[in-house]
């Protein structure tokens, strides 16, 4: 079922034209920027959009103007199924990784996940409980697994970025899934906790 949902919504997302993606990214940025999740955060992790994903660029631009520090994921060269976050500034060069996704050079300053205040995650689908379906590689699942047993106050806030059509009634839940605190879409900010 997860693969069927993933394929259907990825296909719908890929059919969006660039102007629709840009407008959705700008619209959802307002919801994030005016949220307590963003205003209370100094260290913010995001991602470089791929496969029609909503772009966090307007959020990062606002974060930089406010003096916040931003980070992007980098796939570990030794452990290909792991990723970590490195500091990212507007003029830093980006290189494609093994999946063809742009990322900063790995020698930039790393940050541990527990030092982050906010993580903006890409979403293929999300449900009314805050559970997220990703691309299927498990990178974020493995990264966030360390927070499974912690109260939400002991981990970074997690906000998914998606188009409203990616909102489904319910997703099959796996043992490793961690619900998001919120999902920002081109229609609203869905808050789950």
For each residue, the residues with C-beta under 8 A, 3 or more apart:
1: 4 5 172
2: 5 6 133 136 171 172
3: 6 7 136
4: 1 7 8
5: 1 2 8 9 124 125 133 168 171
6: 2 3 9 10 124 125 133 135 136
7: 3 4 10 11
8: 4 5 11 12
9: 5 6 12 13 124 125 133 165 166
10: 6 7 13 14 51 52 124 135
11: 7 8 14 15
12: 8 9 15 16 165
13: 9 10 16 51 52 53 124 163 166
14: 10 11 51 52
15: 11 12 52
16: 12 13 20 21 24 52 163
17: 20 21
18: 21 22
19: 22 23
20: 16 17 23 24
21: 16 17 18 24 25 49 52 54 55
22: 18 19 25 26 55
23: 19 20 26 27 186
24: 16 20 21 27 28 54 163 185 186
25: 21 22 28 29 54 55 56 57 58
26: 22 23 29 30 58
27: 23 24 30 31 186 187
28: 24 25 31 32 54 161 184 185 186 189
29: 25 26 32 33 56 58 59 62 184
30: 26 27 33 34
31: 27 28 34 35 184 185 188 189
32: 28 29 35 37 38 59 120 159 161 184 189
33: 29 30 38 59 62
34: 30 31 38 39
35: 31 32 38 39 159 182 184 189 191
36: 39 40
37: 32 40 41 118 157 159 181 182
38: 32 33 34 35 41 44 59 63 118
39: 34 35 36
40: 36 37 117
41: 37 38 44 68 117 118 157
42: 68 69 117
43: 68 69 71 111 115 116 117 118
44: 38 41 59 60 63 68 69 70 71 116 117 118 119 120
45: 70 71 72 73 85 111 116 118 119 120 156
46: 56 59 60 70 71 72 119 120
47: 50 53 56 72 73 120 121 122
48: 72 94 101 102 103
49: 21 52 53 54 55 56 57 122
50: 47 53 99 100 101 102 122
51: 10 13 14 135
52: 10 13 14 15 16 21 49
53: 13 47 49 50 122 161
54: 21 24 25 28 49 122 161 162 163 186
55: 21 22 25 49 58
56: 25 29 46 47 49 59 60 120 161
57: 25 49 60 61
58: 25 26 29 55 61 62
59: 29 32 33 38 44 46 56 62 63 120
60: 44 46 56 57 63 64 70 88
61: 57 58 64 65 90
62: 29 33 58 59 65 66
63: 38 44 59 60 66 68 69 70
64: 60 61 67 68 70 89 90
65: 61 62
66: 62 63
67: 64
68: 41 42 43 44 63 64
69: 42 43 44 63 87
70: 44 45 46 60 63 64 87 88 89
71: 43 44 45 46 85 86 87 88 111 116
72: 45 46 47 48 85 86 88 103 104
73: 45 47 83 84 85 103 139
74: 83 84 85 86 97 103 104 106
75: 80 82 83 97 98 99 103 139
76: 79 80 82 83 84
77: 80 106
78:
79: 76 82
80: 75 76 77 98
81: 137 138 139 142
82: 75 76 79 139 142 143
83: 73 74 75 76 139 142 143
84: 73 74 76 110 112 113 143
85: 45 71 72 73 74 110 111 113 116
86: 71 72 74 103 104 105 106 108 109 110 111
87: 69 70 71 104 108 109 110 111
88: 60 70 71 72 92 104 108
89: 64 70 92
90: 61 64
91:
92: 88 89 104 105 108
93: 104 105
94: 48 102 103 104
95: 102 103 104 105
96: 100 101 102 103
97: 74 75 100 101 102 103
98: 75 80
99: 50 75 137
100: 50 96 97
101: 48 50 96 97
102: 48 50 94 95 96 97
103: 48 72 73 74 75 86 94 95 96 97 106
104: 72 74 86 87 88 92 93 94 95 108
105: 86 92 93 95 108
106: 74 77 86 103
107:
108: 86 87 88 92 104 105
109: 86 87
110: 84 85 86 87
111: 43 45 71 85 86 87 115 116
112: 84 115 116
113: 84 85 116 119 143 144 146 147 156
114: 146 155 156
115: 43 111 112
116: 43 44 45 71 85 111 112 113 119 156
117: 40 41 42 43 44 156 157
118: 37 38 41 43 44 45 156 157 158 159
119: 44 45 46 113 116 144 156 157 158 159
120: 32 44 45 46 47 56 59 159 160 161
121: 47 132 134 140 158 159 160 161 180
122: 47 49 50 53 54 134 135 160 161
123: 126 132 133 134 160 161 162 166 183
124: 5 6 9 10 13 132 133 134 135 166
125: 5 6 9 132 133 162 166 167 168 171
126: 123 130 131 132 133 160 162 166 167 168 171 180 183 190
127: 130 131 167 168 169 170 171
128: 167 169 170
129: 170 179 192
130: 126 127 179 180 181 182 183 190 192 193
131: 126 127 171 173 177 179 180
132: 121 123 124 125 126 140 160 171 177 179 180 183
133: 2 5 6 9 123 124 125 126 171
134: 121 122 123 124 137 138 139 140 141
135: 6 10 51 122 124
136: 2 3 6
137: 81 99 134
138: 81 134 141 142
139: 73 75 81 82 83 134 142 143
140: 121 132 134 143 144
141: 134 138 144 145 174 176 177
142: 81 82 83 138 139 145
143: 82 83 84 113 139 140 146
144: 113 119 140 141 147 148 155 158 178
145: 141 142 148 176 178
146: 113 114 143 150
147: 113 144 150 154 155 178
148: 144 145 176 178
149:
150: 146 147 154 155
151: 154
152: 155 157 181 193
153:
154: 147 150 151
155: 114 144 147 150 152 158
156: 45 113 114 116 117 118 119
157: 37 41 117 118 119 152 181 182
158: 118 119 121 144 155 178 180 181 182
159: 32 35 37 118 119 120 121 180 181 182 183 184
160: 120 121 122 123 126 132 180 182 183 184
161: 28 32 53 54 56 120 121 122 123 183 184 185
162: 54 123 125 126 166 167 183 184 185
163: 13 16 24 54 166 185 186
164: 167 185 186 187 188
165: 9 12
166: 9 13 123 124 125 126 162 163 185
167: 125 126 127 128 162 164 183 185 190
168: 5 125 126 127 171
169: 127 128
170: 127 128 129
171: 2 5 125 126 127 131 132 133 168
172: 1 2
173: 131 177
174: 141 177
175:
176: 141 145 148
177: 131 132 141 173 174
178: 144 145 147 148 158
179: 129 130 131 132 192 193
180: 121 126 130 131 132 158 159 160 183 192
181: 37 130 152 157 158 159 191 192 193
182: 35 37 130 157 158 159 160 189 190 191 192 193
183: 123 126 130 132 159 160 161 162 167 180 189 190 192
184: 28 29 31 32 35 159 160 161 162 189 190
185: 24 28 31 161 162 163 164 166 167 188 189 190
186: 23 24 27 28 54 163 164
187: 27 164
188: 31 164 185
189: 28 31 32 35 182 183 184 185
190: 126 130 167 182 183 184 185
191: 35 181 182
192: 129 130 179 180 181 182 183
193: 130 152 179 181 182
